[in-house]
Amino acid sequence: MDLDTVRTFVAAADAGQFQEAAAELAVTQQAVSKRIAALERDLGVRLFTRTPRGAELTIDGQAFLPHARDLLRAAERAVASVRTGRRPLRVDVIASRGAATGLMRGFHRSHPEIDLDVVMLFDIETAVSALRSGAIDASFRAVAAPGRPLPEDIDSVRVLDEPLQLLTGPRHALASARSVTVAQLVGHRIWMPGIVAGTEWAAYYDDLVAEFGLTIEATGPNFGSDVLIDTVADTPALATFMSEQTRLVWPAGHGLRRIPVTDPTPVYPHSLLWHRDNPHPALPTLRAHLATTATGHDAPGTWTPDWVLPC
C-alpha cells in the first residue's frame, strides 16, 4: 500500500475537502483525486462521498481512518529508528558481567541524556560486520587477533587494560596467598570453560599458555559464571582466571579467594571499535568519555600478547 495515498486520504478526511488537502500537501486537487481513487481501487471500497460542502467519509472510510493514522505513525517510527540522532547509540559489550559493561554504566551515569541500546555479540567477525552495516555503532574487543587484521574502515582505540586475578576455592593450595606470580601457577589446573576456539579471548589465552607454560583447561560445557564459581569452590584442584572488574556474587559459604597475579600481571586489553564513517552524534561523546577514564597501557610489570594493537 502506497503511503502517499494513505497520507492524502488522512489529509482529505481531516480537511473535509480535496482542495484544502491539496493545499496542505502542496499538490494539485487533481493529484489528490487520483490518489484517493487509486486507494479506493486497492481497497475495493468507496472512501468518500462528494457533497456540496466537500467530501464526507463513507462508513468504510470511517472504518479505515484510524488504521490509516496507525500506518503513518508506524512509518514515522520506522524512519526515526534508523535516523542517526534520533535512535539510541548501539554498543556491543560482549557479555553482561564484564568490564565493558562497567564502562558503559559509567558512561550512562555521566551522560543520562543519551539513549543507549546495549547488545551482546559473540565473535569479532559478527561485531565487525555489524559495525560496517550500521547495525551497531561501537564494540568492545581485544584487537587484533593473529591473522585477522581489522578492515581499513574500522577504527579502534585502547580504552582499558584489565588485570587478571586468580579465583580459587578455600581449599586450593594457593588460597592463602596474598598474591601469586605467574611462575607459581605452573602445574596448577586453571579451568576456563568459556574459551571458544576462534575468538580473540582464545587467542589471548593461547599466547598466555605459550609464554608461561600454564595449564588452562576449557573442557566441558559453559553453564555460565554461577556454575563456574560453584565448581571452583568445591574442587581444591581447580582455579580460574577472573578479570579484576568482572562482577561476581557468591554464597558466603563458598569462601572464594580473588588473588592478584604478578611478575608479570597478565592484563586483558579492551579496545573500542567503530566504523570511521559512522555519523551518530553520540559516538564522539562516548569516545571522549572513555579517553578521560582510560588508564595507562602496557605499564611496566604487565603482559599482553604481541598482536594487541597499541594505543
ABEGO torsion letter per residue (X at the ends): XBAAAAAAAAAAAAAGBAAAAAAAAGBBAAAAAAAAAAAAAAAGBBABBBBAAEBBBBAAAAAAAAAAAAAAAAAAAAAAAABBGABBBBBBAGBAABAAAAAAAAAAAABAABBBBBBBBABAAAAAAAAAAGABABBBBBOBBBGBBBBAABBBBBABBBBBBBBBBAABAAAABABBBAAAABGBBBBBAABBBGBAAAAAAAAAAAAAGBBBBABEBBAEAAAAAAAAAABAABBBBBBAABBBBBBAAAGBBBBBBBOBBBBBBBBBBBBAABABAAAAAAAAAAAAABBBBGBBGBBBBAABBBX
